[in-house]
Amino acid sequence: MADGGFTWAGALTWAWNNRRDILGYLKRVREWFRSGSGRGILIIGPGGVGKTTLAALLSGKFDWLLSEPWRYDESFGVEEYILKDDPKTHIVVPPGQTARRETMWAEVERNLAAGEYRGVIVVNANGYHTLPPQSYKAHALYRGNKEAYLAAYLKACRDDELAVLSRVAAAAGSGPGKVWFLSVVAKEDLWWPNRDDVAAFYASGDYDAGVVALSAAKGQGHFRHEIVPVSLVISNFLTSENELLRRNTEGYDHRQQVGSVRRLFEVLNALREWEAAK
């Protein structure tokens, strides 16, 4: 694949040349996860935003330098990733599809309310959720115009991100002790031209209002929230029928992608330091 000057070979070359930094960050993150006395990490969000790829990256199951996570495989149950060198440390990823939340999120929410998770990574994508396996023309929101459909679809998915945050915040707000939240806004290569609007939505708009309510419920010193945009893979926004809905941003290249992953690890390190503070 080659769009906007991006090539997978080029990304690998850049990442390989900077592998010491990347692997160093990964090592520190996993050492931190191992120090949690059995308290897990929850990765949650709507379906098709990149939760599984992120969990595999953080647990060591996915080699970001070598693997190509292009294909979306729908999750049918709660997935659990165990750190390869510490079976006591686990990363829990419940399925994000709306139809599966009612049956599969209840136990996760109970565990969150009981304080079994030291941190929560809420994965969003500014509405760019992988579409169901069908043509976009068969989608309920399609009214005969592709651009109008895409705008409606993105808004509906952002509304769903708000619904997920509200549900997770309600469970976390009643839990004991400290907890950190990391809001990951994935697929940055698709929404990069609108980054100011995206920042406003998550940092000061409706999404932030949900975070503010959770912070008030937890109390000062017991909650910290960070937002980080990231692109784990550069790809056009396509349907399963290979219909193009949006190209990735021209000029968003592998340097920016690797930089976004590095920012992710830097933010995780800041959360590690906050968690350790008395």
C-alpha positions in Angstrom: 0.0 0.0 0.0 1.2 3.5 -0.8 -0.8 6.6 -0.1 0.2 10.2 0.8 3.9 9.2 0.5 3.5 6.4 3.0 4.9 2.9 2.4 5.0 0.1 4.9 8.6 -0.6 4.0 9.4 3.0 4.8 7.7 2.8 8.1 9.6 -0.3 9.0 12.9 1.3 8.1 12.2 4.3 10.2 10.9 2.2 13.1 13.9 -0.2 12.9 16.3 2.7 12.9 14.6 4.0 16.1 14.0 0.5 17.6 16.0 1.2 20.8 13.7 4.0 21.8 10.6 2.0 21.0 11.7 -1.1 22.7 13.0 0.9 25.7 9.6 2.5 26.2 7.9 -0.9 25.8 10.2 -2.4 28.4 9.4 0.3 31.0 5.7 0.0 30.4 5.7 -3.7 30.9 7.9 -3.4 34.0 5.3 -1.0 35.4 2.4 -3.3 34.6 4.2 -6.1 36.5 4.5 -3.9 39.6 0.7 -3.8 40.0 0.2 -6.5 42.6 -2.2 -8.4 40.3 -4.4 -5.3 39.6 -5.2 -5.4 35.9 -5.4 -2.9 33.0 -8.8 -2.5 31.3 -8.9 -1.6 27.6 -12.4 -0.7 26.5 -14.2 1.2 23.8 -16.6 0.7 20.9 -16.0 -2.0 18.3 -13.5 -1.4 15.5 -11.4 1.3 17.1 -8.1 -0.7 17.7 -8.4 -2.1 21.2 -7.1 -5.5 20.3 -4.1 -4.2 18.5 -3.2 -1.9 21.4 -3.6 -4.7 23.9 -1.4 -7.0 21.9 1.2 -4.2 21.6 1.3 -3.5 25.3 1.4 -7.2 26.3 4.1 -8.2 23.9 1.9 -10.3 21.7 2.1 -7.9 18.7 5.5 -6.8 17.3 4.8 -3.3 16.1 8.1 -3.3 14.2 7.2 -6.3 12.1 3.5 -7.0 12.1 0.9 -5.6 9.8 -2.5 -5.2 11.6 -4.6 -4.3 8.6 -7.5 -6.8 9.0 -10.2 -6.2 11.5 -11.4 -9.3 13.3 -14.6 -8.8 15.3 -14.3 -9.8 19.0 -17.0 -12.2 20.2 -16.0 -12.4 23.9 -13.9 -10.9 26.6 -10.2 -11.2 25.7 -7.4 -11.4 28.2 -3.8 -10.7 27.4 -1.2 -12.0 29.9 2.3 -10.5 30.0 4.6 -13.1 28.6 7.0 -12.7 31.5 4.5 -12.3 34.3 1.3 -14.4 34.3 -0.1 -12.4 37.2 -0.5 -9.3 35.1 -3.4 -9.2 32.7 -4.9 -6.8 30.3 -8.7 -7.2 29.8 -10.4 -6.3 26.6 -14.2 -6.7 26.4 -15.9 -6.6 23.0 -17.1 -3.2 22.0 -20.1 -4.0 19.7 -23.3 -2.6 21.1 -25.1 -5.9 20.9 -22.5 -7.6 23.1 -22.2 -5.0 25.8 -25.3 -5.9 27.8 -24.2 -9.6 28.2 -20.4 -9.2 28.5 -19.7 -5.9 30.2 -21.5 -6.5 33.5 -18.7 -8.4 35.1 -16.1 -6.0 33.8 -18.1 -3.1 35.3 -18.4 -4.9 38.7 -14.6 -5.5 38.7 -14.0 -1.9 37.9 -16.3 -0.7 40.7 -14.5 -3.1 43.0 -11.1 -1.6 42.3 -9.6 -4.5 40.4 -8.2 -2.3 37.7 -5.4 0.1 38.3 -6.1 1.9 35.1 -8.5 2.2 32.2 -7.5 2.8 28.6 -10.6 4.1 26.7 -10.0 3.7 23.0 -11.8 6.0 20.6 -11.2 6.8 16.9 -13.0 10.2 16.3 -15.9 8.1 14.8 -13.7 6.1 12.4 -14.9 2.7 13.7 -14.4 -0.2 11.3 -17.7 -0.8 9.5 -19.7 -4.0 9.7 -19.0 -6.6 7.0 -21.2 -5.1 4.3 -21.3 -2.3 1.7 -21.8 1.1 3.1 -24.8 1.4 0.8 -26.5 -1.3 2.9 -26.0 0.6 6.1 -29.1 2.0 7.8 -27.6 5.5 7.7 -27.1 5.6 3.9 -29.5 7.9 2.1 -28.0 7.9 -1.4 -24.9 10.1 -0.9 -21.6 8.8 0.2 -20.3 12.0 1.8 -23.5 12.6 3.7 -23.4 9.0 4.8 -19.8 9.3 6.1 -20.7 12.5 8.1 -23.7 10.8 9.7 -21.7 7.6 10.4 -18.9 9.5 12.1 -21.3 11.5 14.2 -23.1 8.3 15.3 -19.9 6.7 16.2 -18.7 9.7 18.2 -22.0 9.6 20.1 -21.3 6.0 20.8 -17.9 6.9 22.2 -19.7 9.3 24.6 -22.0 6.5 25.6 -19.1 4.1 26.3 -17.3 6.8 28.4 -20.5 7.5 30.4 -20.9 3.8 31.2 -17.3 3.2 32.2 -17.1 6.4 34.2 -20.2 5.4 36.2 -18.6 2.1 37.3 -15.2 3.7 38.0 -16.6 6.6 40.0 -17.8 4.3 42.8 -14.6 2.3 43.0 -12.1 2.5 45.9 -8.6 4.0 45.7 -6.7 5.7 42.8 -7.4 5.0 39.2 -6.0 6.5 36.0 -7.8 6.9 32.7 -6.0 7.2 29.3 -8.2 8.3 26.4 -6.6 7.1 23.2 -7.9 8.7 20.0 -6.8 6.3 17.4 -6.5 6.5 13.5 -4.9 9.9 13.7 -3.8 9.5 10.0 -7.5 9.7 9.0 -8.6 12.8 11.0 -5.3 14.7 11.1 -6.6 17.7 8.9 -9.4 18.3 11.5 -7.1 17.9 14.5 -8.2 21.2 16.1 -11.8 20.1 16.1 -10.9 16.7 17.4 -8.9 18.2 20.2 -11.8 20.4 21.2 -14.2 17.5 21.2 -12.1 15.3 23.5 -10.4 17.9 25.7 -13.1 20.5 26.2 -16.3 19.3 24.6 -18.9 16.7 25.5 -16.3 14.0 26.0 -14.4 16.1 28.5 -17.6 16.7 30.4 -17.9 13.0 31.2 -14.3 13.0 32.4 -14.9 16.0 34.7 -17.8 14.3 36.3 -15.7 11.2 37.0 -12.9 13.3 38.4 -15.4 15.0 40.8 -16.7 11.6 41.9 -13.2 10.2 42.6 -11.9 13.3 44.4 -8.6 15.2 44.1 -5.6 13.0 44.2 -7.4 9.8 43.3 -7.9 10.3 39.6 -5.9 11.4 36.6 -6.8 11.5 33.0 -4.7 12.0 29.9 -5.5 12.1 26.2 -3.2 10.9 23.5 -3.8 10.8 19.7 -2.1 7.8 18.0 -1.9 6.0 14.7 -1.0 2.3 15.1 -1.3 1.7 11.4 -1.7 4.0 8.4 -4.5 2.9 6.2 -7.4 4.2 4.1 -10.9 4.0 5.6 -12.4 1.2 3.6 -15.4 -1.1 3.9 -15.1 -4.9 3.9 -16.1 -4.6 0.2 -13.0 -2.5 -0.4 -15.1 0.7 -1.0 -13.1 3.8 -0.2 -14.7 6.2 2.2 -11.7 8.3 3.1 -8.1 8.3 2.2 -5.4 8.6 4.9 -4.0 12.1 5.1 -1.5 13.0 2.5 1.7 13.9 4.2 1.0 12.0 7.4 4.0 9.7 7.1 5.8 7.1 9.1 7.7 9.7 11.1 4.5 11.1 12.4 3.1 7.6 13.0 6.2 6.5 15.0 6.0 9.8 16.9 2.4 9.2 17.9 3.4 5.8 19.3 6.2 7.4 21.2 3.9 10.0 22.7 1.6 7.1 23.8 4.5 5.6 25.8 5.5 8.9 27.2 2.0 9.5 28.5 1.9 6.0 30.0 5.2 6.8 31.7 3.6 10.0 33.2 0.7 7.9 34.5 3.2 5.4 36.0 4.9 8.2 37.9 1.5 9.5 39.2 0.4 6.1 40.3 3.6 5.6 42.3 3.3 9.0 44.1 1.9 8.9 47.6 
